Amino acid sequence: MNFDIVDGILKKYTGNSENVIIPNSVSCISNKAFANCKTVKRIIVPEMVKEIKDEAFADCSMLESILLPNSITKIGKSIFDGCEKLVYVNIPSELKSLSCGIFGDCKSLREIIIPEGITDMECAFVGCSSITNIKIPQGVTNIFESFWGCTSLKKVELSDTI
Protein backbone atom coordinates (compact mmCIF):
# COMPACT_ATOMS: atom_id res chain seq x y z
CA MET A 1 0.00 0.00 0.00
CA ASN A 2 1.24 3.52 -0.83
CA PHE A 3 -0.27 5.26 2.20
CA ASP A 4 1.07 5.65 5.72
CA ILE A 5 -2.18 5.87 7.72
CA VAL A 6 -2.30 5.97 11.53
CA ASP A 7 -5.66 6.14 13.34
CA GLY A 8 -7.41 7.59 10.29
CA ILE A 9 -4.71 10.22 9.65
CA LEU A 10 -2.93 10.02 6.31
CA LYS A 11 0.64 10.80 7.35
CA LYS A 12 2.41 10.29 4.02
CA TYR A 13 1.76 9.20 0.45
CA THR A 14 4.68 7.05 -0.71
CA GLY A 15 3.51 5.99 -4.17
CA ASN A 16 4.28 7.32 -7.63
CA SER A 17 0.92 7.03 -9.43
CA GLU A 18 -0.53 9.78 -11.60
CA ASN A 19 -4.07 9.16 -10.30
CA VAL A 20 -4.57 8.77 -6.56
CA ILE A 21 -7.75 7.82 -4.73
CA ILE A 22 -7.29 8.31 -1.01
CA PRO A 23 -8.73 5.39 1.00
CA ASN A 24 -12.13 5.75 2.71
CA SER A 25 -10.49 5.02 6.08
CA VAL A 26 -8.85 8.48 6.08
CA SER A 27 -10.48 11.29 8.12
CA CYS A 28 -7.56 13.75 8.12
CA ILE A 29 -4.68 14.49 5.75
CA SER A 30 -1.59 15.46 7.73
CA ASN A 31 0.93 18.26 7.21
CA LYS A 32 2.95 17.73 4.03
CA ALA A 33 1.41 14.30 3.37
CA PHE A 34 1.85 14.72 -0.40
CA ALA A 35 4.35 17.61 -0.35
CA ASN A 36 6.92 17.60 -3.15
CA CYS A 37 5.26 14.64 -4.88
CA LYS A 38 6.41 14.92 -8.50
CA THR A 39 4.18 12.28 -10.17
CA VAL A 40 0.59 12.83 -8.98
CA LYS A 41 -1.69 14.57 -11.50
CA ARG A 42 -5.16 13.89 -10.10
CA ILE A 43 -6.39 13.20 -6.56
CA ILE A 44 -9.79 12.19 -5.25
CA VAL A 45 -10.39 12.78 -1.54
CA PRO A 46 -13.13 10.65 0.09
CA GLU A 47 -16.19 11.94 1.99
CA MET A 48 -14.74 10.72 5.31
CA VAL A 49 -12.08 13.46 5.27
CA LYS A 50 -12.96 16.39 7.55
CA GLU A 51 -9.61 18.21 7.74
CA ILE A 52 -6.54 18.88 5.61
CA LYS A 53 -3.52 20.24 7.46
CA ASP A 54 -0.83 22.77 6.44
CA GLU A 55 1.04 22.25 3.16
CA ALA A 56 -0.56 18.84 2.58
CA PHE A 57 -0.14 19.07 -1.21
CA ALA A 58 2.47 21.85 -1.39
CA ASP A 59 4.89 21.77 -4.32
CA CYS A 60 3.17 18.87 -6.10
CA SER A 61 4.59 20.10 -9.38
CA MET A 62 2.45 17.88 -11.65
CA LEU A 63 -0.89 18.15 -9.78
CA GLU A 64 -3.59 19.31 -12.21
CA SER A 65 -6.83 18.60 -10.36
CA ILE A 66 -8.16 17.55 -6.99
CA LEU A 67 -11.71 16.68 -6.02
CA LEU A 68 -12.49 17.69 -2.44
CA PRO A 69 -15.66 16.50 -0.67
CA ASN A 70 -18.07 18.91 1.01
CA SER A 71 -17.37 17.08 4.29
CA ILE A 72 -14.14 19.08 4.74
CA THR A 73 -14.64 21.78 7.36
CA LYS A 74 -11.05 22.82 8.04
CA ILE A 75 -8.13 23.47 5.70
CA GLY A 76 -4.65 24.48 6.84
CA LYS A 77 -2.30 27.08 5.41
CA SER A 78 -0.64 26.80 2.01
CA ILE A 79 -2.11 23.39 1.17
CA PHE A 80 -1.66 23.91 -2.59
CA ASP A 81 1.27 26.34 -2.44
CA GLY A 82 3.52 25.89 -5.46
CA CYS A 83 1.19 23.55 -7.37
CA GLU A 84 2.02 25.33 -10.62
CA LYS A 85 -0.03 23.03 -12.89
CA LEU A 86 -3.18 23.01 -10.76
CA VAL A 87 -6.06 23.92 -13.08
CA TYR A 88 -9.10 22.62 -11.19
CA VAL A 89 -10.06 22.44 -7.55
CA ASN A 90 -13.50 22.68 -6.01
CA ILE A 91 -13.85 24.48 -2.70
CA PRO A 92 -15.95 22.50 -0.20
CA SER A 93 -19.20 24.23 0.71
CA GLU A 94 -18.73 23.60 4.45
CA LEU A 95 -15.58 25.74 4.69
CA LYS A 96 -15.77 29.13 6.39
CA SER A 97 -12.37 30.46 5.36
CA LEU A 98 -9.70 30.03 2.71
CA SER A 99 -6.50 29.87 4.72
CA CYS A 100 -3.47 32.03 4.08
CA GLY A 101 -1.60 30.98 0.95
CA ILE A 102 -4.03 28.16 0.12
CA PHE A 103 -3.45 28.67 -3.63
CA GLY A 104 -0.09 30.46 -3.47
CA ASP A 105 1.73 30.40 -6.82
CA CYS A 106 -0.84 28.15 -8.51
CA LYS A 107 0.16 29.70 -11.82
CA SER A 108 -2.21 27.60 -14.00
CA LEU A 109 -5.36 28.17 -11.94
CA ARG A 110 -7.63 30.23 -14.21
CA GLU A 111 -10.99 30.23 -12.49
CA ILE A 112 -12.20 29.51 -9.01
CA ILE A 113 -15.71 29.36 -7.64
CA ILE A 114 -15.93 30.54 -4.06
CA PRO A 115 -18.99 29.05 -2.35
CA GLU A 116 -21.45 30.98 -0.19
CA GLY A 117 -20.45 30.60 3.44
CA ILE A 118 -16.82 31.66 3.04
CA THR A 119 -16.18 34.68 5.27
CA ASP A 120 -12.40 35.07 5.12
CA MET A 121 -9.81 34.64 2.35
CA GLU A 122 -6.64 36.32 3.53
CA CYS A 123 -3.70 35.89 1.10
CA ALA A 124 -5.63 33.10 -0.64
CA PHE A 125 -4.61 33.59 -4.30
CA VAL A 126 -1.16 35.21 -4.06
CA GLY A 127 0.79 34.60 -7.27
CA CYS A 128 -2.06 32.99 -9.21
CA SER A 129 -1.00 34.70 -12.41
CA SER A 130 -3.58 33.02 -14.70
CA ILE A 131 -6.80 33.87 -12.82
CA THR A 132 -8.85 36.23 -15.00
CA ASN A 133 -12.12 36.71 -13.06
CA ILE A 134 -13.41 36.02 -9.62
CA LYS A 135 -16.69 36.57 -7.82
CA ILE A 136 -16.63 37.21 -4.09
CA PRO A 137 -19.87 35.91 -2.53
CA GLN A 138 -22.04 37.52 0.14
CA GLY A 139 -20.64 37.00 3.62
CA VAL A 140 -16.96 37.50 2.79
CA THR A 141 -15.61 40.22 5.06
CA ASN A 142 -11.84 39.89 4.56
CA ILE A 143 -9.86 39.60 1.31
CA PHE A 144 -6.59 41.03 2.68
CA GLU A 145 -3.79 40.68 0.07
CA SER A 146 -5.64 37.83 -1.65
CA PHE A 147 -4.87 38.92 -5.21
CA TRP A 148 -1.26 40.11 -4.99
CA GLY A 149 0.56 38.88 -8.10
CA CYS A 150 -2.62 37.97 -10.00
CA THR A 151 -1.34 39.68 -13.14
CA SER A 152 -4.11 38.39 -15.48
CA LEU A 153 -7.00 39.39 -13.22
CA LYS A 154 -9.42 41.51 -15.24
CA LYS A 155 -12.69 41.31 -13.31
CA VAL A 156 -13.55 41.05 -9.62
CA GLU A 157 -17.17 41.04 -8.48
CA LEU A 158 -17.30 42.16 -4.86
CA SER A 159 -20.14 41.56 -2.45
CA ASP A 160 -21.46 44.41 -0.36
CA THR A 161 -20.25 42.71 2.85
CA ILE A 162 -16.59 43.56 2.25
Residue, then its C-alpha position, 0 to 999 in steps of 0.5 A: m500500500n502507498f499510504d502511511i495511515v495511523d488512526g485515520i490520519l494520512k501521514k504520508y503518500t509514498g507511491n508514484s501514481e498519476n491518479v490517486i484515490i485516497p482510501n475511505s479510512v482516512s479522516c484527516i490528511s496530515n501536514k505535508a502528506f503529499a508535499n513535493c510529490k512529483t508524479v501525482k496529477r489527479i487526486i480524489v479525496p473521500e467523503m470521510v475526510k474532515e480536515i486537511k492540514d498545512e502544506a498537505f499538497a504543497d509543491c506537487s509540481m504535476l498536480e492538475s486537479i483535486l476533487l475535495p468532498n463537502s465534508i471538509t470543514k477545516i483546511g490548513k495554510s498553504i495546502f496547494d502552495g507551489c502547485e504550478k499546474l493546478v487547473y481545477v479544484n473545487i472548494p468545499s461548501e462547508l468551509k468558512s475560510l480560505s486559509c493564508g496561501i491556500f493557492g499560493d503560486c498556482k500559476s495555471l489556476r484560471e478560475i475559481i468558484i468561491p462558495e457561499g459561506i466563506t467569510d475570510m480569504e486572507c492571502a488566498f490567491v497570491g501569485c495565481s498569475s492566470i486567474t482572469n475573473i473572480k466573484i466574491p460571494q455575500g458574507v466574505t468580510n476579509i480579502f486582505e492581500s488575496f490577489w497580490g501577483c494575479t497579473s491576469l485578473k481583469k474582473v472582480e465582483l465584490s459583495d457588499t459585505i466587504 
